[in-house]
Amino acid sequence: MILRFLVIGIISECGLTIDWISGEFHQKEKNYERVWSFWCYNAYANNNPFFLYYGNTYDEITGNTKRVLKQTALFPLVPYITWTANF
């Protein structure tokens, strides 16, 4: 029985955080080997932008409209699980 883990976190130049955790569980039987693999992208659930766009905000105090850069984030956490049997 073998259990392996890998944890990686990277902060890019523009401030995006790319992180994942992966693991594998190997178990050998008489005629085959079972492998469970699991992986999680964006393990810290950061709201990394999927795309950026310009929007307007209205300031009620001054009555001015200001153009700002906004972001849309998708999939805060992406899991992945597989089971493999090798004969």
DSSP file with accessible surface (Angstrom, degrees, kcal/mol):
  #  RESIDUE AA STRUCTURE BP1 BP2  ACC     N-H-->O    O-->H-N    N-H-->O    O-->H-N    TCO  KAPPA ALPHA  PHI   PSI    X-CA   Y-CA   Z-CA
    1    1 A M              0   0  162      0, 0.0     2,-0.4     0, 0.0    26,-0.2   0.000 360.0 360.0 360.0 125.6    0.0    0.0    0.0
    2    2 A I  E     -A   26   0A  81     24,-2.6    24,-3.1     2,-0.0     2,-0.4  -0.988 360.0-171.4-126.2 134.9    1.5    3.3   -1.1
    3    3 A L  E     -A   25   0A 100     -2,-0.4     2,-0.4    22,-0.2    22,-0.2  -0.992   8.7-178.2-127.8 124.4    0.0    6.8   -0.4
    4    4 A R  E     -A   24   0A 133     20,-2.4    20,-2.0    -2,-0.4     2,-0.3  -0.965   5.0-170.2-125.0 142.6    1.5    9.9   -2.1
    5    5 A F  E     -A   23   0A 129     -2,-0.4     2,-0.4    18,-0.2    18,-0.2  -0.964   3.8-172.4-128.9 149.7    0.6   13.6   -1.7
    6    6 A L  E     -A   22   0A  84     16,-2.5    16,-2.6    -2,-0.3     2,-0.4  -0.988   1.4-174.7-141.2 126.6    1.6   16.6   -3.7
    7    7 A V  E     +A   21   0A  91     -2,-0.4     2,-0.4    14,-0.2    14,-0.2  -0.990   9.2 176.2-124.1 125.8    0.8   20.2   -2.7
    8    8 A I  E     +A   20   0A  51     12,-2.5    12,-2.3    -2,-0.4     2,-0.4  -0.993   8.8 178.8-133.6 135.4    1.7   23.1   -5.0
    9    9 A G  E     -A   19   0A  54     -2,-0.4     2,-0.4    10,-0.2    10,-0.2  -0.994   5.2-179.9-135.9 129.9    1.0   26.8   -4.8
   10   10 A I  E     -A   18   0A  80      8,-2.8     8,-3.0    -2,-0.4     2,-0.6  -0.991  14.9-158.0-130.1 134.5    2.2   29.4   -7.3
   11   11 A I  E     -A   17   0A 128     -2,-0.4     6,-0.2     6,-0.2    -2,-0.0  -0.962  21.9-148.3-111.8 118.9    1.7   33.1   -7.4
   12   12 A S    >   -     0   0   39      4,-2.6     3,-1.5    -2,-0.6    -2,-0.0  -0.206  28.8 -97.2 -80.9 175.8    2.1   34.6  -10.8
   13   13 A E  T 3  S+     0   0  209      1,-0.3    -1,-0.1     2,-0.1    -2,-0.0   0.824 122.9  52.1 -63.6 -32.6    3.3   38.0  -11.8
   14   14 A C  T 3  S-     0   0  102      2,-0.1    -1,-0.3     1,-0.0    -2,-0.0   0.381 123.4-101.0 -89.6   7.3   -0.2   39.5  -12.1
   15   15 A G  S <  S+     0   0   50     -3,-1.5     2,-0.2     1,-0.3    -2,-0.1   0.480  72.6 143.8  93.8   1.9   -1.2   38.2   -8.7
   16   16 A L        -     0   0   55     32,-0.0    -4,-2.6    -5,-0.0     2,-0.6  -0.536  42.5-140.5 -74.3 140.4   -3.2   35.1   -9.7
   17   17 A T  E     -A   11   0A  31     -6,-0.2     2,-0.6    -2,-0.2    -6,-0.2  -0.909  16.8-172.9-104.3 122.5   -2.8   32.2   -7.3
   18   18 A I  E     +A   10   0A  55     -8,-3.0    -8,-2.8    -2,-0.6     2,-0.3  -0.967  20.0 156.8-114.1 116.3   -2.6   28.8   -8.9
   19   19 A D  E     +A    9   0A   1     -2,-0.6    23,-3.0   -10,-0.2    24,-0.5  -0.989  12.6 171.2-142.7 146.9   -2.7   26.0   -6.4
   20   20 A W  E     -AB   8  41A  60    -12,-2.3   -12,-2.5    -2,-0.3     2,-0.4  -0.992  18.8-150.6-152.4 157.7   -3.6   22.3   -6.4
   21   21 A I  E     +AB   7  40A  60     19,-2.0    19,-2.6    -2,-0.3     2,-0.3  -0.995  21.1 177.0-126.9 133.3   -3.5   19.3   -4.2
   22   22 A S  E     +AB   6  39A  26    -16,-2.6   -16,-2.5    -2,-0.4     2,-0.3  -0.957   3.3 176.6-135.8 157.6   -3.2   15.8   -5.6
   23   23 A G  E     -AB   5  38A   4     15,-2.7    15,-2.6    -2,-0.3     2,-0.4  -0.992  12.5-156.9-155.6 155.8   -2.8   12.3   -4.1
   24   24 A E  E     -AB   4  37A  68    -20,-2.0   -20,-2.4    -2,-0.3     2,-0.5  -0.997   3.3-160.2-137.4 141.8   -2.7    8.7   -5.1
   25   25 A F  E     -AB   3  36A  52     11,-2.6    11,-2.3    -2,-0.4     2,-0.4  -0.977  14.2-170.3-123.4 110.4   -3.4    5.5   -3.2
   26   26 A H  E     +AB   2  35A  22    -24,-3.1   -24,-2.6    -2,-0.5     2,-0.4  -0.893   7.3 176.5-103.3 134.9   -1.8    2.4   -4.6
   27   27 A Q  E     - B   0  34A  51      7,-2.5     7,-2.9    -2,-0.4     2,-0.5  -0.967  16.6-149.4-139.9 120.8   -2.8   -1.1   -3.4
   28   28 A K  E     - B   0  33A 161     -2,-0.4     5,-0.2     5,-0.2     2,-0.2  -0.774  15.9-176.5 -92.1 130.5   -1.4   -4.3   -4.9
   29   29 A E        -     0   0   78      3,-3.2    -2,-0.0    -2,-0.5    -1,-0.0  -0.444  46.0 -84.3-107.3-173.5   -3.5   -7.4   -4.8
   30   30 A K  S    S+     0   0  195      1,-0.2     3,-0.1    -2,-0.2    -2,-0.0   0.932 122.2  12.1 -62.9 -46.6   -2.6  -10.9   -6.0
   31   31 A N  S    S+     0   0  125      1,-0.1     2,-0.3    56,-0.0    -1,-0.2   0.434 129.5  22.6-113.4  -3.0   -3.4  -10.4   -9.7
   32   32 A Y        -     0   0   80     55,-0.2    -3,-3.2     2,-0.0     2,-0.4  -0.957  63.6-122.9-155.2 171.8   -3.9   -6.7  -10.1
   33   33 A E  E     -BC  28  86A  46     53,-2.3    53,-2.8    -2,-0.3     2,-0.4  -0.987  19.0-150.4-125.4 133.2   -3.2   -3.2   -8.7
   34   34 A R  E     -BC  27  85A  67     -7,-2.9    -7,-2.5    -2,-0.4     2,-0.4  -0.862  12.2-171.2-102.4 139.0   -5.8   -0.7   -7.6
   35   35 A V  E     -BC  26  84A  11     49,-2.7    49,-2.7    -2,-0.4     2,-0.5  -0.985   8.5-168.9-133.9 121.1   -5.1    3.0   -7.9
   36   36 A W  E     -BC  25  83A 116    -11,-2.3   -11,-2.6    -2,-0.4     2,-0.4  -0.945  13.4-173.1-102.6 125.7   -7.2    5.8   -6.5
   37   37 A S  E     +BC  24  82A  19     45,-2.5    45,-2.7    -2,-0.5     2,-0.4  -0.970   5.1 179.0-120.3 136.1   -6.2    9.3   -7.7
   38   38 A F  E     +BC  23  81A  72    -15,-2.6   -15,-2.7    -2,-0.4     2,-0.3  -0.988   0.9 177.8-137.6 149.6   -7.7   12.5   -6.5
   39   39 A W  E     -BC  22  80A  94     41,-2.4    41,-1.8    -2,-0.4     2,-0.4  -0.994  11.7-163.3-150.5 142.9   -6.8   16.0   -7.4
   40   40 A C  E     -BC  21  79A  31    -19,-2.6   -19,-2.0    -2,-0.3     3,-0.4  -0.946   8.7-157.0-137.3 114.7   -8.2   19.4   -6.4
   41   41 A Y  E    S+BC  20  78A  77     37,-2.5    37,-1.9    -2,-0.4   -21,-0.2  -0.724  80.6  15.9 -89.4 142.7   -7.5   22.6   -8.5
   42   42 A N  S >  S+     0   0    5    -23,-3.0     3,-2.1    -2,-0.3    -1,-0.2   0.951  74.2 177.4  60.8  53.9   -7.7   25.9   -6.7
   43   43 A A  T 3  S+     0   0   30    -24,-0.5   -23,-0.1    -3,-0.4    -2,-0.1   0.761  75.6  54.1 -62.3 -26.7   -7.6   24.3   -3.3
   44   44 A Y  T 3  S-     0   0  148    -25,-0.1    -1,-0.3   -27,-0.1    33,-0.1   0.435 107.3-127.2 -87.7   0.9   -7.7   27.6   -1.5
   45   45 A A    <   +     0   0   49     -3,-2.1     2,-0.2    31,-0.3    32,-0.1   0.863  42.8 174.7  56.4  42.1  -10.9   28.6   -3.4
   46   46 A N        -     0   0   54     30,-0.2     2,-1.7   -29,-0.1    -1,-0.2  -0.502  38.9-120.0 -73.0 147.1   -9.4   31.9   -4.6
   47   47 A N        -     0   0  105     -2,-0.2    -1,-0.1    26,-0.1    28,-0.1  -0.528  40.0-179.1 -88.4  71.8  -11.6   33.9   -7.0
   48   48 A N        -     0   0   33     -2,-1.7    26,-0.5    26,-0.1     2,-0.1  -0.511  35.7-101.9 -69.8 138.0   -9.1   33.9   -9.9
   49   49 A P        -     0   0   38      0, 0.0    24,-0.3     0, 0.0     3,-0.1  -0.388  28.5-170.6 -69.8 135.7  -10.6   35.8  -12.8
   50   50 A F  S    S-     0   0  135     22,-3.8     2,-0.3     1,-0.4    23,-0.2   0.807  80.4 -10.1 -85.0 -42.1  -12.0   33.9  -15.7
   51   51 A F  E     -D   72   0B 100     21,-1.3    21,-2.1     2,-0.0    -1,-0.4  -0.985  66.3-137.0-151.9 158.6  -12.4   37.1  -17.7
   52   52 A L  E     +D   71   0B  98     -2,-0.3     2,-0.3    19,-0.2    19,-0.2  -0.873  24.2 170.1-115.2 147.8  -12.1   40.8  -17.1
   53   53 A Y  E     -D   70   0B  95     17,-2.3    17,-3.5    -2,-0.3     2,-0.4  -0.975  33.4-107.1-151.0 162.2  -14.3   43.6  -18.4
   54   54 A Y  E     +D   69   0B 148     -2,-0.3     2,-0.3    15,-0.2    15,-0.2  -0.774  39.6 170.7 -94.3 137.1  -14.9   47.3  -17.9
   55   55 A G  E     -D   68   0B  13     13,-2.9    13,-3.1    -2,-0.4     2,-0.4  -0.869  28.2-115.0-136.0 171.6  -18.0   48.4  -16.0
   56   56 A N  E     -D   67   0B 109     -2,-0.3     2,-0.4    11,-0.2    11,-0.2  -0.887  20.4-166.4-112.6 142.0  -19.4   51.7  -14.7
   57   57 A T  E     -D   66   0B  57      9,-2.7     9,-3.1    -2,-0.4     2,-0.5  -0.966  14.3-139.3-123.8 145.3  -20.0   52.6  -11.0
   58   58 A Y  E     -D   65   0B 144     -2,-0.4     2,-0.7     7,-0.2     7,-0.2  -0.898   5.4-148.4-107.7 127.1  -22.0   55.5   -9.8
   59   59 A D     >  -     0   0   74      5,-2.8     4,-2.3    -2,-0.5     5,-0.5  -0.836   6.5-164.2 -94.8 112.2  -20.8   57.6   -6.9
   60   60 A E  T  4 S+     0   0  167     -2,-0.7    -1,-0.2     1,-0.2     5,-0.0   0.798  84.5  55.2 -69.0 -28.0  -24.0   58.9   -5.1
   61   61 A I  T  4 S+     0   0  159      1,-0.2    -1,-0.2     3,-0.1    -2,-0.0   0.953 122.8  23.0 -72.1 -49.5  -22.0   61.5   -3.1
   62   62 A T  T  4 S-     0   0   76      2,-0.1    -2,-0.2     0, 0.0    -1,-0.2   0.688  97.3-129.9 -91.4 -19.4  -20.4   63.3   -6.1
   63   63 A G     <  +     0   0   35     -4,-2.3     2,-0.3     1,-0.3    -3,-0.2   0.628  62.0 134.7  78.8  14.5  -22.9   62.2   -8.7
   64   64 A N        -     0   0  106     -5,-0.5    -5,-2.8    -6,-0.0     2,-0.5  -0.668  52.0-136.2 -97.7 151.3  -20.1   61.0  -11.0
   65   65 A T  E     -D   58   0B  93     -2,-0.3     2,-0.4    -7,-0.2    -7,-0.2  -0.901  21.9-163.1-103.1 133.1  -19.9   57.8  -13.0
   66   66 A K  E     -D   57   0B 143     -9,-3.1    -9,-2.7    -2,-0.5     2,-0.5  -0.942  15.9-132.2-120.7 138.1  -16.5   56.1  -12.9
   67   67 A R  E     +D   56   0B 174     -2,-0.4     2,-0.3   -11,-0.2   -11,-0.2  -0.778  34.0 177.3 -89.1 127.2  -15.2   53.4  -15.2
   68   68 A V  E     -D   55   0B  43    -13,-3.1   -13,-2.9    -2,-0.5     2,-0.5  -0.901  32.5-114.4-130.6 156.8  -13.7   50.4  -13.4
   69   69 A L  E     -D   54   0B  98     -2,-0.3     2,-0.3   -15,-0.2   -15,-0.2  -0.797  37.8-173.8 -90.9 126.4  -12.2   47.0  -14.3
   70   70 A K  E     -D   53   0B  76    -17,-3.5   -17,-2.3    -2,-0.5     2,-0.3  -0.782   9.0-147.7-118.4 163.7  -14.3   44.1  -13.0
   71   71 A Q  E     -D   52   0B  94     -2,-0.3     2,-0.4   -19,-0.2   -19,-0.2  -0.935   5.2-150.3-132.0 153.7  -13.8   40.4  -13.0
   72   72 A T  E     -D   51   0B  44    -21,-2.1   -22,-3.8    -2,-0.3   -21,-1.3  -0.996  16.5-161.3-121.4 128.2  -15.9   37.2  -13.3
   73   73 A A        -     0   0   37     -2,-0.4     2,-0.3   -24,-0.3   -26,-0.1  -0.896   4.3-167.1-112.1 139.8  -14.7   34.1  -11.6
   74   74 A L        +     0   0   81    -26,-0.5   -26,-0.1    -2,-0.4    -2,-0.0  -0.921  59.8   8.8-121.4 151.2  -15.9   30.5  -12.3
   75   75 A F        -     0   0  148     -2,-0.3    -1,-0.2     1,-0.1     3,-0.1   0.950  55.9-165.2  51.2  78.5  -15.4   27.3  -10.5
   76   76 A P  S    S+     0   0   72      0, 0.0     2,-0.4     0, 0.0   -31,-0.3   0.830  80.2  21.4 -63.6 -26.2  -13.9   28.2   -7.1
   77   77 A L        -     0   0   89    -32,-0.1   -35,-0.2   -33,-0.1   -34,-0.1  -0.986  67.2-167.8-145.5 127.7  -13.0   24.6   -6.5
   78   78 A V  E     -C   41   0A  52    -37,-1.9   -37,-2.5    -2,-0.4     2,-0.2  -0.915  11.1-166.4-121.6 105.0  -12.5   21.8   -9.1
   79   79 A P  E     -C   40   0A  97      0, 0.0     2,-0.3     0, 0.0   -39,-0.2  -0.545   4.3-171.3 -88.7 159.6  -12.3   18.2   -7.8
   80   80 A Y  E     +C   39   0A 126    -41,-1.8   -41,-2.4    -2,-0.2     2,-0.4  -0.963   5.4 176.8-151.0 126.2  -11.2   15.2   -9.8
   81   81 A I  E     +C   38   0A 120     -2,-0.3     2,-0.3   -43,-0.2   -43,-0.2  -1.000   2.2 174.3-135.9 133.5  -11.3   11.5   -8.7
   82   82 A T  E     -C   37   0A  37    -45,-2.7   -45,-2.5    -2,-0.4     2,-0.4  -0.975  16.7-156.9-135.3 154.7  -10.4    8.4  -10.6
   83   83 A W  E     -C   36   0A 132     -2,-0.3     2,-0.4   -47,-0.2   -47,-0.2  -1.000  17.1-176.1-128.5 129.0  -10.2    4.7   -9.9
   84   84 A T  E     -C   35   0A  58    -49,-2.7   -49,-2.7    -2,-0.4     2,-0.5  -0.984  14.2-160.6-129.6 137.8   -7.9    2.5  -12.0
   85   85 A A  E     -C   34   0A  30     -2,-0.4     2,-0.5   -51,-0.2   -51,-0.2  -0.981   9.7-162.8-116.9 120.6   -7.4   -1.3  -12.0
   86   86 A N  E      C   33   0A  77    -53,-2.8   -53,-2.3    -2,-0.5    -2,-0.0  -0.921 360.0 360.0-105.1 123.1   -4.2   -2.6  -13.7
   87   87 A F              0   0  200     -2,-0.5   -55,-0.2   -55,-0.2   -56,-0.0  -0.658 360.0 360.0-101.6 360.0   -4.0   -6.2  -14.5
